[in-house]
Every structure is written in C-alpha cells, then in structure tokens.
Amino acid sequence: MDHFELKNGVLHAEDVPLTAIAEAVGTPVYVYSRATLTRHARVFRDALAKLPRIHIAFAVKSNPNLAVLKLLAQEGYGADVVSEGEMNRALAAGIAAGDIVFSGVGKTRGELASAVRAGIGQFNLESEEEGVELAEIAAAQGRRATCALRVNPNVDARTHAKISTGKSENKFGVPYDRAAAIYARLAALPGLEMRGLAVHIGSQIGDLEPSREAFVKMGELMRELRGQGLAVTHMDLGGGLGVPYKAGEQLPTPDDYGALVAEVAKDWDATLMFEPGRVITGNSGVLVTEVVRVKQGAVHPWVVVDAAMNDLARPAMYDAWHDFAAVRPSGERMVANIVGPICESSDTFAMAREIDAVKPGDLAVFRTAGAYGATMANTYNSRALVPEVMVDGSRWAVVAERIDPATILAAERVPDFLERP
Ligand SMILES: *Cc1c(COP(=O)(O)O)cnc(C)c1O
C-alpha cells in the first residue's frame, strides 16, 4: 500500500498534487512519501515482532537519501552499509555506530580502518583474506572488530541474474563447505570477535522457498560451529524481499517472510538480523516526468519523456518494469513505447505497453521508483543529477537538490598542456 493516489483527477503524493511539485522543482524529480516509508518500516518490523531478539539494518544502498535515513533512524532502524560513504551517511542521519553493519566484498584497508575507528557494530566478512586484514587493522588500534562471516549457500534465489547473489558463481561470501574451517581460523585471531553468520541470496525475491533452503543450511552450519565450541550468537539473514512493480502482482508479504523465519529459526537461540532495502523504500517513491514529444512509430507511437536511463537505470540494467501513469489521466488509453532522450537504445522504459493516453507537456510518473532509483542516477549525456522531494501530509521539501550540468562542468579542467600548445 502506498500514498500516491488520484484526488480530484490529479495524482497526489499524500495531500500534495504532483503538479505543484513539478511546477516548483521541475522534472524529472523523485517524490517520496513519508507516510508510506513509515508504514513500510512498521509493517516489516511488526512482521518480525514475535521473534525474541531482532536487529533491523536498513540496506542504505536502496535509497541513501539523508532524509530517508533520518526517518528510518527515528523508526529505530540500524543501517547496512557497503562503503565508507554510506557509513558516513548513516552516522550523519543519527544512526548509532553500534547499529551499523558493514557489508561488501571489496572493503578497502582505509574503509576497514575508518569503520573500526567509528566503532561499527558488525563487519560482515566476505572472505578469509578480509578477516585476516581486519584483524590486523583492529589489533593495531588496540580493538577487536565484531564480525559475522558471510556464507554463499549456493542457492538459486530465482530472481534476475544481475541481482542474484547466493549462487557459487556469484562473488559474494565464502563457499558453504569451507565456511566452518574459515570461521574457526578467524575466531582464533586476537583482533576479531566472531559472533555470527550472514547470508543474502539476492534481491526482488518473489518466492520464499530459496530463502527457506538458505536459512535451513545456515542453521545447520550454526549447529556445526557450536558443536565445535565456537560462539554463534547472531544470524544475519540479509534482505531481498521483493515488491510488486505491476499493479495486481502478488508477492510474499513481510508477514509470510516473518512466519518463515519464525519456523526455520525456532530453536536457534540467536539474535536475528535483517537487512531490508527495497521492501521499505520501493513503493515509497515515484519518478515524475514530463512528456517531451509523441513521435510516430513503425508500429506504436514513441512517448519521449524527459526522464531517462541516467535518472532511473533499472529498466536498462535489469529489464525492470515500472508502472507508468498520467498525473492527470483523461480516461483514454493508448499503446505506446516509452523512452527517454538519451542516445542509447537501452534508454527504454516500456515497449508496446498499454498506458494512460498522454500528449506533449503532460506529466506522468514511473511508480515504485523509491528503491535503486535516485541512488543509481548519473549525468550521462551531460544531464542534470535528478533532485528528490519528500512529502509529509500537505507539506513537502526538496531533500536533494538538482545538480545541474554547469556545476559538473565547473569541476572539470583543461590542462596547461592544452591551453598553451
Ligand atoms: C542489496 C543488499 C541488501 C538489500 O537488498 P533488498 O533487495 O533491497 O532488500 C541487503 N543485504 C546485502 C548484503 C545487500 O547487498
């Protein structure tokens, strides 16, 4: 459920007509609904409320906007970060260092040292090599780094190949059959406190069976480690729960997910950790765009909008579907291809799609754009970096300014050797 609805024939974010935001800020622009973010954060937390000890770390990479992080901090969420930049955002939003999990396969020495200094709550180690390096860095600072070992369970999450992370051919985690030996070796290092296991098999998961399979395997590994006298007090089950991108699409709910975890983990006696991203932010945002032109096509007309693959990369990267809707629908429909202005054929949002009829100058939205939207934006074709707005009832504010091409140009230099030939 979200708070983007038609009122008096105009699509609103909560109580604000999207026309008002587009007029004031221009397009394209991302618009987030505070009420939707809050609702999703609570629904997810409530779905896990029956579990005895939980820690929820919002996957910052899905939407790292400072205002979004602040809201989630106020909801009691920690953060799952994958770079020093994300760590600093989470800290800036007021998330306690101890509630931050540092994930990622390529944490640099510099990032590890900064994170140890900051007192990060848990490092999810992706390799034995990383653990050895972190142990050294922590010991040099006279500290012990608290860690979980990320295991690759070799389970197919049955999602898009580019967002699948739990198969042995993916770069993430240590192989399942070597995990116990690696855990034991790392637990013996003085700079580390090994306290748990971590798993994350992929994103936009629409079938919970692979998650069940992965969690069961992790439970078996936990028992094996405990049987060897090793402490395993924390089990990080990652993120990945999918969201409906098409109206009417049925996906497992947070309650289904909570029930699955409760069943698999019933005798684990561990603190359960979660790293949800998309399920919190996905349906909390739309990308507002203006139709530039409607061009005749060989089969269907081309609706050329002023948003492009640099603003919303998911269709180009993952063949992802985003529902498209007019801000002031006339009730008429058309079948069209929807594309952006960028000089790439992959700058395509939809082909042969039945949509609200639109004409040049009309406003429209791509729905479910709150996750992996603005954060993946870039300036390809010397376009502006897309701005972000948050709505709260009848109030709204720009939460990330548009960075225009002139600002980016101003950071570039012509070297002396070209100025004076
Ligand atoms: C991306 C990622 C997440 C979040 O995934 P969602 O599908 O957005 O829930 C969680 N944990 C890790 C380690 C990730 O890489």
The ligand as a Tripos MOL2 file, in Angstrom:
@<TRIPOS>MOLECULE
LIG
   15    15     1     0     0
SMALL
NO_CHARGES

@<TRIPOS>ATOM
      1 C1         21.4630   -5.1670   -1.5650 C.3       1 LIG1
      2 C2         21.6140   -5.8460   -0.2650 C.ar      1 LIG1
      3 C3         20.5600   -5.8590    0.6630 C.ar      1 LIG1
      4 C4         19.2060   -5.2800    0.3740 C.3       1 LIG1
      5 O1         18.5460   -5.9110   -0.6500 O.3       1 LIG1
      6 P1         16.9900   -5.5680   -0.9340 P.3       1 LIG1
      7 O2         16.6480   -6.4450   -2.0470 O.co2     1 LIG1
      8 O3         16.9480   -4.1280   -1.3070 O.co2     1 LIG1
      9 O4         16.2430   -5.8560    0.3020 O.co2     1 LIG1
     10 C5         20.7750   -6.4530    1.8900 C.ar      1 LIG1
     11 N1         21.9680   -7.0070    2.2080 N.ar      1 LIG1
     12 C6         23.0040   -7.0110    1.3490 C.ar      1 LIG1
     13 C7         24.2810   -7.6290    1.7610 C.3       1 LIG1
     14 C8         22.8620   -6.4410    0.0840 C.ar      1 LIG1
     15 O5         23.8810   -6.4570   -0.7670 O.3       1 LIG1
@<TRIPOS>BOND
     1     1     2 1
     2     2     3 ar
     3     2    14 ar
     4     3     4 1
     5     3    10 ar
     6     4     5 1
     7     5     6 1
     8     6     7 2
     9     6     8 1
    10     6     9 1
    11    10    11 ar
    12    11    12 ar
    13    12    13 1
    14    12    14 ar
    15    14    15 1
@<TRIPOS>SUBSTRUCTURE
     1 LIG1         1 GROUP 0 **** ****
